[in-house]
Amino acid sequence: MADIIVPELAESITEGTIAQWLKQPGDTVEKGEFIVELETDKVNVEVISEEAGVVQELLAAEGDTVQVGQVIARVGAGEGSAPAPKEEAPKSEKNAAPKAEEPAKEAVKEEVKHEESGERTIASPAARKLAREKGINLSDISPVDPMGRVRVQDVSAHGQKPAAAPSAPAAKPQATEKEDDGRTTREKMSRRRQTIASRLLEVKQNTAMLTTFNEIDMTNVMALRSRKKDQFFEQNDVRLGFMSFFTKAVVAALKKYPYVNAQIDGDYIVKNNFFDIGIAVSTEGGLVVPIVRDADRKNFAEIEANIGELAGKARDNKLTLGDMSGGSFTITNGGVFGSLMSTPILNGTQVGILGMHTIQKRPIAVGENVEIRPMMYIALSYDHRVIDGKDSVGFLKTVKELLENPEDLLLNS
């Protein structure tokens, strides 16, 4: 018999949540094959079996919190088959009413059959747990999410009928969410959302954060992108977006204002001589910030390809801790959701973050004339303990000037 143990995840991570079991009791598992997916504060981690055999038992359910070093399953020798049947109940019990847990067991069996057919339902850990408790098969639920992911709200709403006067008060299930006459819904925060909330509050309380704003006339960069995008795609097999322009402009501005690329370590200011730029990506589980390493050494095509790869991994929950560790400065783009202006919050120990916003046509004074131009507000939130107003305004002004004259970015590449 071999134990499946929660492995060491990272220096700062001591526990995780069972996101989903990839194997069930009775399933055959090969040595090195993934058996369970864990959700941690930062990323999802798949745990392998160190031995080949048959899954004998699972010691934790999906949605449970488990500690590093905890035994969560056992694998033993044998051939892949269903678990051994339990002793037959006495005849007097055969005709008794089904036990309360039987619907849940049947739902689990149906879900396993559904997954074995290659049609695994995508669902959050909390939704899976609630479905088991209610005895609902996930494949029978019609999710609201256009991507097809089942959430706890979908499980709760499944099969609901107009309320009738109950013959006796029913006990409320111990679930991850509960409803109060349909007026409110309580949903437990995911581990990642709890971590995001804790760290953002910590940054807010422990930094002297200020935000300064400017605006960019996007006419020239949009015209350049329009002229070059087809040729760029043919040569590099990657699309030319705005993020590579902003990343290049940020790197050039960081070189000019090195304190914006720094961090505080006790009584010391540590100026980073590298340019690892975090690109904030929105996922269903919350905001994550994968890192474009050594952005100063990469050309436009390499930056676009790197961002596309990281964004894809983020959406598929395939980011590793290495993809998100470190970083010297962050760019976040609320404009993709239509945000006109915002004050971004600093990321971890970094002292600066640039916020991009939506491009909006507005009347602008150009010389003695008023013209309609595509404009974008940009915001720099910074830690005033390290960065003074002169550097913050100068940094933002440099980004603005480079993007309004995008050919100049080639001189800084």
C-alpha positions as CSV (number, residue, x, y, z in Angstrom):
1,M,0.0,0.0,0.0
2,A,1.4,3.4,-1.0
3,D,0.2,6.7,0.4
4,I,-0.6,9.8,-1.7
5,I,0.8,12.7,0.2
6,V,0.3,16.5,-0.3
7,P,3.8,17.5,-1.6
8,E,5.9,20.5,-0.7
9,L,4.4,23.2,-2.8
10,A,6.5,26.3,-2.2
11,E,8.2,28.0,0.7
12,S,5.2,30.1,1.6
13,I,2.4,27.6,0.9
14,T,1.5,25.2,3.6
15,E,-2.0,24.0,2.5
16,G,-4.2,23.7,-0.4
17,T,-7.8,22.7,-1.5
18,I,-8.8,19.5,-3.3
19,A,-9.9,20.9,-6.7
20,Q,-10.8,17.6,-8.3
21,W,-9.9,14.0,-8.1
22,L,-8.6,12.7,-11.4
23,K,-8.9,9.0,-10.2
24,Q,-11.6,7.3,-8.2
25,P,-11.5,4.2,-6.0
26,G,-11.0,1.1,-8.2
27,D,-9.2,3.0,-11.0
28,T,-5.8,1.8,-12.2
29,V,-3.0,4.4,-11.9
30,E,0.5,4.3,-13.4
31,K,3.6,5.5,-11.6
32,G,4.0,9.2,-12.4
33,E,0.3,9.6,-13.5
34,F,-1.7,12.5,-12.1
35,I,-4.2,11.5,-9.5
36,V,-5.5,14.8,-8.0
37,E,-5.5,18.5,-8.7
38,L,-4.8,20.9,-5.8
39,E,-5.8,24.6,-5.7
40,T,-3.3,26.7,-3.8
41,D,-3.0,30.4,-3.1
42,K,-1.4,31.1,-6.4
43,V,-1.8,28.2,-8.9
44,N,-3.3,24.8,-9.3
45,V,-0.9,21.8,-8.9
46,E,-1.4,18.3,-10.1
47,V,-0.1,15.6,-7.8
48,I,1.3,12.3,-9.2
49,S,1.2,8.8,-7.8
50,E,4.7,7.5,-6.9
51,E,3.6,3.9,-7.3
52,A,1.6,1.9,-9.9
53,G,-1.5,0.1,-8.7
54,V,-5.2,0.6,-8.0
55,V,-6.7,3.5,-6.0
56,Q,-8.0,1.9,-2.8
57,E,-9.5,4.9,-1.0
58,L,-9.7,8.7,-1.0
59,L,-9.2,10.3,2.4
60,A,-10.3,13.8,1.4
61,A,-13.2,15.1,-0.7
62,E,-13.2,17.7,-3.4
63,G,-13.4,21.1,-1.7
64,D,-11.6,20.0,1.5
65,T,-8.5,21.9,2.8
66,V,-5.4,19.7,3.2
67,Q,-2.0,20.3,4.7
68,V,1.4,19.7,3.2
69,G,2.5,16.2,4.2
70,Q,-1.1,15.0,4.8
71,V,-2.1,11.6,3.4
72,I,-5.1,12.1,1.1
73,A,-5.3,8.7,-0.8
74,R,-4.0,5.2,-0.9
75,V,-2.9,3.1,-3.8
76,G,-2.5,-0.7,-3.5
77,A,-1.7,-3.6,-5.7
78,G,-4.2,-5.3,-7.9
79,E,-6.1,-5.0,-11.1
80,G,-8.3,-2.1,-12.0
81,S,-11.9,-2.9,-10.9
82,A,-14.7,-1.6,-8.9
83,P,-14.2,-1.6,-5.1
84,A,-15.1,-4.8,-3.3
85,P,-18.8,-5.0,-2.4
86,K,-19.7,-4.5,1.2
87,E,-21.4,-7.2,3.3
88,E,-25.0,-7.8,2.4
89,A,-27.4,-6.2,4.7
90,P,-29.8,-8.4,6.7
91,K,-33.1,-9.1,5.1
92,S,-34.9,-7.0,7.6
93,E,-32.9,-4.0,6.3
94,K,-33.3,-4.7,2.6
95,N,-36.8,-3.4,2.5
96,A,-36.0,-0.4,4.7
97,A,-36.1,3.1,3.3
98,P,-32.9,4.2,1.5
99,K,-30.4,6.0,3.6
100,A,-29.9,9.7,3.2
101,E,-26.4,9.3,1.7
102,E,-27.5,6.9,-1.1
103,P,-28.5,9.7,-3.6
104,A,-25.1,11.3,-3.1
105,K,-23.4,8.0,-3.8
106,E,-25.5,7.4,-6.9
107,A,-24.6,10.9,-8.1
108,V,-20.9,10.2,-7.6
109,K,-21.3,6.9,-9.6
110,E,-23.1,8.7,-12.4
111,E,-20.5,11.4,-12.5
112,V,-17.7,8.9,-12.7
113,K,-19.4,7.1,-15.6
114,H,-19.9,10.5,-17.3
115,E,-16.3,11.4,-16.9
116,E,-15.1,7.9,-18.2
117,S,-17.0,8.6,-21.4
118,G,-14.7,11.5,-22.1
119,E,-17.4,14.2,-21.3
120,R,-16.1,15.5,-17.9
121,T,-18.2,18.3,-16.6
122,I,-16.2,21.4,-15.7
123,A,-17.2,22.6,-12.2
124,S,-15.7,24.5,-9.3
125,P,-14.7,22.4,-6.2
126,A,-17.5,24.0,-4.2
127,A,-20.1,23.1,-6.8
128,R,-18.9,19.4,-6.9
129,K,-19.1,19.2,-3.2
130,L,-22.6,20.7,-3.0
131,A,-23.8,18.4,-5.9
132,R,-22.6,15.3,-4.0
133,E,-24.4,16.5,-0.8
134,K,-27.6,17.1,-2.7
135,G,-27.3,13.9,-4.8
136,I,-27.3,15.8,-8.1
137,N,-25.4,14.6,-11.2
138,L,-23.3,17.5,-12.5
139,S,-24.0,16.5,-16.1
140,D,-27.7,17.2,-15.6
141,I,-27.1,20.8,-14.6
142,S,-27.5,23.6,-17.1
143,P,-24.9,26.2,-16.1
144,V,-25.4,30.0,-16.6
145,D,-21.7,30.4,-17.4
146,P,-21.3,30.7,-21.3
147,M,-18.1,28.6,-21.0
148,G,-20.1,25.8,-19.5
149,R,-18.5,25.8,-16.0
150,V,-20.9,24.7,-13.2
151,R,-20.9,26.9,-10.1
152,V,-22.6,26.6,-6.8
153,Q,-25.4,28.9,-7.9
154,D,-26.2,26.5,-10.7
155,V,-26.3,23.5,-8.3
156,S,-28.5,25.3,-5.9
157,A,-30.9,26.4,-8.6
158,H,-31.1,23.0,-10.2
159,G,-34.5,21.4,-10.0
160,Q,-35.9,24.2,-7.8
161,K,-39.7,24.4,-7.8
162,P,-42.1,26.9,-6.3
163,A,-42.0,26.6,-2.5
164,A,-44.9,24.5,-0.9
165,A,-45.8,24.4,2.7
166,P,-43.6,21.7,4.2
167,S,-45.1,19.0,6.4
168,A,-42.2,19.4,8.8
169,P,-39.2,21.7,9.0
170,A,-36.2,20.3,7.2
171,A,-32.7,20.6,8.5
172,K,-30.5,22.9,6.5
173,P,-27.6,21.1,4.7
174,Q,-24.1,21.9,5.8
175,A,-23.0,23.2,2.4
176,T,-20.6,25.8,1.1
177,E,-23.4,28.2,0.5
178,K,-26.9,28.7,1.9
179,E,-29.9,30.7,0.9
180,D,-32.1,32.9,3.0
181,D,-35.6,32.8,1.4
182,G,-33.9,33.4,-2.0
183,R,-33.0,37.0,-1.0
184,T,-29.3,36.4,-0.4
185,T,-26.7,33.8,-1.3
186,R,-23.6,33.0,0.7
187,E,-20.7,31.6,-1.1
188,K,-17.4,30.7,0.5
189,M,-14.4,32.5,-0.9
190,S,-12.0,30.3,-2.9
191,R,-8.5,30.0,-1.4
192,R,-7.2,32.2,-4.2
193,R,-9.8,34.9,-3.6
194,Q,-9.0,34.9,0.1
195,T,-5.3,35.3,-0.6
196,I,-6.0,38.1,-3.1
197,A,-8.2,39.9,-0.5
198,S,-5.6,39.5,2.2
199,R,-2.6,40.7,0.1
200,L,-4.4,43.7,-1.3
201,L,-5.6,44.8,2.1
202,E,-2.0,44.4,3.4
203,V,-0.6,46.5,0.5
204,K,-3.3,49.2,1.2
205,Q,-2.4,49.3,4.9
206,N,1.4,49.1,4.7
207,T,2.3,51.4,1.8
208,A,2.0,55.1,1.2
209,M,0.2,54.6,-2.1
210,L,-0.6,57.5,-4.4
211,T,-1.8,57.6,-8.0
212,T,-1.0,60.1,-10.7
213,F,-2.7,60.3,-14.1
214,N,-2.0,61.3,-17.7
215,E,-3.6,60.6,-21.1
216,I,-2.2,59.3,-24.3
217,D,-3.2,60.2,-27.8
218,M,-3.3,56.8,-29.4
219,T,-3.6,58.0,-33.0
220,N,0.0,57.2,-34.1
221,V,0.4,53.9,-32.3
222,M,-3.0,52.7,-33.7
223,A,-2.0,53.8,-37.2
224,L,1.4,52.0,-36.9
225,R,-0.3,48.9,-35.7
226,S,-2.8,49.0,-38.5
227,R,-0.1,49.4,-41.1
228,K,2.2,46.7,-39.8
229,K,-0.1,44.0,-38.2
230,D,-0.5,41.8,-41.3
231,Q,3.2,41.9,-42.1
232,F,4.0,41.3,-38.4
233,F,1.7,38.2,-38.3
234,E,3.1,36.8,-41.5
235,Q,6.7,37.1,-40.2
236,N,6.2,36.1,-36.6
237,D,3.0,34.0,-36.5
238,V,1.8,36.1,-33.6
239,R,-0.6,39.1,-33.6
240,L,0.6,42.6,-32.9
241,G,-1.3,44.0,-30.0
242,F,-0.9,47.1,-27.8
243,M,0.7,45.3,-24.8
244,S,4.0,45.0,-26.5
245,F,4.1,48.7,-27.2
246,F,3.2,49.5,-23.5
247,T,5.7,46.9,-22.2
248,K,8.5,48.4,-24.3
249,A,7.5,52.0,-23.2
250,V,7.5,50.9,-19.6
251,V,10.9,49.3,-19.8
252,A,12.4,52.5,-21.4
253,A,10.8,54.6,-18.6
254,L,12.0,52.3,-15.9
255,K,15.6,52.7,-17.2
256,K,15.2,56.4,-17.0
257,Y,13.6,56.3,-13.5
258,P,15.2,53.3,-11.7
259,Y,13.5,54.0,-8.4
260,V,10.1,53.0,-10.0
261,N,11.7,49.6,-10.6
262,A,12.6,49.1,-7.0
263,Q,11.3,47.6,-3.7
264,I,11.8,48.2,0.0
265,D,13.7,45.7,2.1
266,G,13.7,46.8,5.7
267,D,15.7,50.1,5.8
268,Y,17.0,49.5,2.3
269,I,15.8,50.5,-1.1
270,V,16.7,47.7,-3.6
271,K,16.9,48.9,-7.2
272,N,16.3,46.1,-9.6
273,N,18.7,45.9,-12.5
274,F,16.4,43.5,-14.4
275,F,13.1,44.2,-16.1
276,D,10.6,41.3,-15.3
277,I,7.3,42.8,-16.1
278,G,4.1,41.4,-14.6
279,I,1.0,41.4,-16.9
280,A,-2.2,41.1,-15.0
281,V,-4.6,38.5,-16.4
282,S,-8.2,38.1,-15.3
283,T,-9.3,34.5,-14.8
284,E,-12.5,32.9,-13.4
285,G,-10.6,32.3,-10.1
286,G,-9.4,35.9,-9.8
287,L,-6.6,38.1,-11.1
288,V,-3.2,36.5,-11.6
289,V,0.0,38.2,-12.6
290,P,2.4,36.1,-14.7
291,I,5.8,37.5,-15.5
292,V,7.4,38.4,-18.8
293,R,11.1,37.8,-18.0
294,D,13.8,40.1,-19.2
295,A,11.4,42.2,-21.2
296,D,14.3,44.6,-22.1
297,R,16.0,41.8,-24.1
298,K,12.9,40.8,-26.1
299,N,11.6,42.2,-29.3
300,F,7.9,43.0,-30.0
301,A,7.2,39.5,-31.4
302,E,8.8,37.8,-28.4
303,I,6.9,39.9,-25.9
304,E,3.5,39.3,-27.7
305,A,4.2,35.5,-27.9
306,N,5.2,35.4,-24.3
307,I,2.1,37.3,-23.2
308,G,-0.1,35.1,-25.3
309,E,1.4,31.9,-23.9
310,L,1.1,33.1,-20.3
311,A,-2.5,34.3,-20.8
312,G,-3.5,30.9,-22.2
313,K,-1.9,29.1,-19.3
314,A,-3.7,31.4,-16.9
315,R,-7.1,30.7,-18.4
316,D,-6.4,26.9,-18.4
317,N,-5.1,27.0,-14.8
318,K,-1.7,25.8,-16.0
319,L,0.5,28.5,-14.6
320,T,3.3,27.4,-12.4
321,L,4.7,29.1,-9.3
322,G,7.8,30.0,-11.5
323,D,5.5,31.8,-14.0
324,M,4.4,34.2,-11.3
325,S,7.3,34.5,-8.8
326,G,9.3,37.7,-8.7
327,G,8.5,40.6,-11.0
328,S,9.8,44.1,-10.7
329,F,6.8,46.1,-12.1
330,T,3.3,45.4,-13.2
331,I,0.9,46.5,-16.0
332,T,-2.8,46.0,-15.7
333,N,-5.4,46.7,-18.4
334,G,-8.8,47.5,-17.1
335,G,-9.6,48.9,-20.5
336,V,-10.5,45.4,-21.8
337,F,-13.6,45.6,-19.5
338,G,-14.4,49.2,-20.5
339,S,-12.9,51.0,-17.6
340,L,-12.3,54.7,-18.3
341,M,-10.2,55.5,-15.2
342,S,-9.1,53.6,-12.1
343,T,-6.4,53.6,-9.4
344,P,-4.6,50.2,-9.5
345,I,-3.3,48.7,-6.3
346,L,0.4,47.8,-6.0
347,N,1.4,44.2,-6.5
348,G,3.2,42.7,-3.5
349,T,6.5,44.4,-2.7
350,Q,6.7,46.3,-6.0
351,V,6.6,50.1,-5.7
352,G,4.8,50.9,-9.0
353,I,2.0,49.6,-11.2
354,L,0.7,51.1,-14.5
355,G,-3.0,51.0,-15.3
356,M,-4.2,51.1,-18.9
357,H,-7.8,52.0,-19.7
358,T,-10.2,51.9,-22.6
359,I,-9.6,54.0,-25.7
360,Q,-12.3,56.6,-26.2
361,K,-12.6,59.2,-28.9
362,R,-12.7,62.7,-27.4
363,P,-12.4,66.3,-28.7
364,I,-8.8,67.4,-28.1
365,A,-7.0,70.7,-28.7
366,V,-4.4,70.1,-31.4
367,G,-2.5,73.4,-31.9
368,E,-5.2,76.0,-32.5
369,N,-7.8,73.4,-33.6
370,V,-10.1,71.0,-31.9
371,E,-9.9,67.4,-33.3
372,I,-11.5,64.1,-32.4
373,R,-8.7,61.8,-31.3
374,P,-8.6,58.2,-29.7
375,M,-7.5,58.9,-26.2
376,M,-6.5,56.6,-23.3
377,Y,-6.1,57.6,-19.6
378,I,-3.2,55.9,-17.9
379,A,-2.5,55.8,-14.2
380,L,0.6,55.1,-12.2
381,S,0.1,54.0,-8.6
382,Y,3.3,54.2,-6.6
383,D,4.7,53.9,-3.1
384,H,5.5,57.4,-2.0
385,R,8.0,56.1,0.5
386,V,10.4,55.4,-2.4
387,I,9.1,57.4,-5.3
388,D,8.7,61.2,-5.2
389,G,6.3,63.2,-7.3
390,K,9.0,64.2,-9.7
391,D,9.9,60.6,-10.7
392,S,6.3,59.4,-10.8
393,V,5.2,62.3,-13.1
394,G,8.3,62.0,-15.2
395,F,7.9,58.2,-15.6
396,L,4.3,58.6,-16.8
397,K,5.2,61.4,-19.1
398,T,7.9,59.3,-20.7
399,V,5.5,56.5,-21.3
400,K,3.1,59.0,-22.9
401,E,5.7,60.5,-25.2
402,L,7.0,57.1,-26.4
403,L,3.5,55.9,-27.2
404,E,2.6,59.1,-29.0
405,N,5.8,58.7,-31.1
406,P,6.0,54.9,-31.3
407,E,8.9,55.0,-33.8
408,D,11.0,56.2,-30.8
409,L,10.4,52.8,-29.1
410,L,12.7,51.2,-31.7
411,L,15.5,53.4,-30.5
412,N,15.0,52.1,-27.0
413,S,14.7,48.4,-28.0
